[in-house]
Amino acid sequence: MDMNADYELEVRRHLPQAAIVFDLFHVMAKYGREVIDRVRVDRANELRTNRPQRRLVKSARWLLLKSHHRLRPEEDVQLEDLLAADRPLFIVYLLRDALRELWHHRHPGDAARPGPAGTARPCAAVSHRCASSPSACGHTSRGSWSTADIPSAPTSSRASTTASRSSSE
């Protein structure tokens, strides 16, 4: 169902026993607007003194919202550089993929179970190294990640490389 509050009120009024289920498109759009955009704008404001990094973060809206499988190769490189350089954006990106994955569970307890053998999640969308070999990125168990997977500080050389690539295009 659409996330329009009026729809929900009408359904609850006329069908009080109905389970309300919102569609994935609207859930992801809301997460993009209210979480990813908010973190991205806050990060850009914090980076006022670092112009190349700020430009990179400000221009990354569609890159962060786009489904990973729809990224062009150059966008994939840009995204990996951005996420490696910015911890808060990395976190909201991982949570975005985890939220999308939750949609595919049919029973409440399914989300707590690890994925099928051979499945690396949710970092598979963040790094091809993770998708092909979870051990390559330091994962010890499938379907989980730790704070060790999250970049601890911006890597200025990677960020400036991406910023210079972006400005030259």
N, C-alpha and C positions, 0 to 999 in steps of 0.2 A: 504494500500500500504506500502511496505517496506520504511524505512526512508532514503534510499540511495539517495544522492543528484542528481546523474545521472538520476535515475528513475523520480524524480520530474521534472527535466529540460526537459526530453523527453516528459513527459505527458503535461507539460505546452506548449511546442513547437507544439505538434501535436493536442492537445485537449485544447485550451486556455480557453474554457468555463467550463471545468470539475472541479468539486470540489475535492480537494485533501484531502483524509482521510487516516491517518496512522493507522496501525493495533496496537491493544492494546499491544501485545507482545513487539514490538519494542519501543513503547512509554515508557512502564514500564522498559524495559532494559536500555534505555537511561537515565531515571530518576535514576535508580539504580547506573549506572556508574558515571553520572555527578553530582548527588546531594547526594545520600546516601553515596556512597564511599568517596566523597570529605569531607563531614561532619565527617564521621567516622575516616578518616585518620587525619583530623585536630584535632579532639578530642583526638585521641591517642597521637598526638604530644604535645598537651597541658597537657596531663596527665603523662608526663615523670617521674615526681617525685612520682607518686602514681602507683606503679607497678601492684598491683592487679586490680585496676580499668582500667589501661591501657591495661592489658592483656585481660580483659573482653571485652573492646571496640574493640581491634584489632581482636579478634577472632569472632566477631559478624556479619561478612559480610553476610553469607548465612542465618543467623537467621533473619536479617533485610530485606533480599530480598525475603525470602520464603513467600508464601501465608499463611495467618493465619490458614486457614482450613487444611493445610497440615502439621502443626506443630505436633510433638509428644508431649505428656504431659510434659515431662521434658524440651523440648524446649520452650513450652508455659510459664513455670515457669521462665526459664532463660530470655526470652524476657520481661516478666512483670518486673522482677528485673532490667534488663538493662534500660528499659524505665523509670522506677520509679527513677532511680539513675542519669539519664543523660537527661537534658532538651533539648539540641539541637537534639539529636537522637530521642527523643520523638516527637518533632515537625516535623522532616522530615518523620517519620513513619506515623504520622497522615496525613500529606500532601500526602504521597504515597497512602494511602487508599482513600483520597478524589479525587485524580487524577484518580485512578482506577474506582471509582464510577461515575465520570463525563463521562466516556466512554459509560455508559449504557443509558445516556440521548439522546433522539432522536431529541429534539428541543432545540435551544439555551436557551429559557426561563425556561426549566425544571430544570436546575441546581440551579436556584435561589429559587425554591420552596422547602419547607421542605418535608421530606420523609413521606410515608403513616403512618397513626396512628399505633402505636405499633412498629415502627422501630426506633432503636437507631443507629445513625450514626454520625460521622465515628468512634467513639471510640469503637464500638462493637467489632472490631477486636483487640483492645488493652486490653480490660478487660472483663472477663466474667461477672463481676458485672454490667458493663454497658449494656451488651447484655441482661441480664435477667431483670435488673431494672435500667433504666437511673437515677432515683432519688438516687440510692445507691452511685453513683459517683458524685452527686452534679449537674447534668444537670437539667435545668429548662425548656428547650424546646427541642423537638426532632429535630434532624438534625443540631444541632449547638453545639459548645463548646466555652469556654472562656479560657482566660489565667489562670483562677483558676484551670482548669483541667490539666495544665502542671506543672510538678514538678518544684519547684523553685530552689532547690539545691540538689546536690547529697546526697543520704542517704547512708552513708558509711557502716552501718551494713548490709543493703540488698545487696549492691554491693559486700562486702567482703564475704557474704554468698554464692552468686552465684560464685564468683571467687574461693572460696575454693571447692565448688561442682564441678566446671569445672576442677580444677587441680587434684581432686581425681579420676576422671573418666579415 
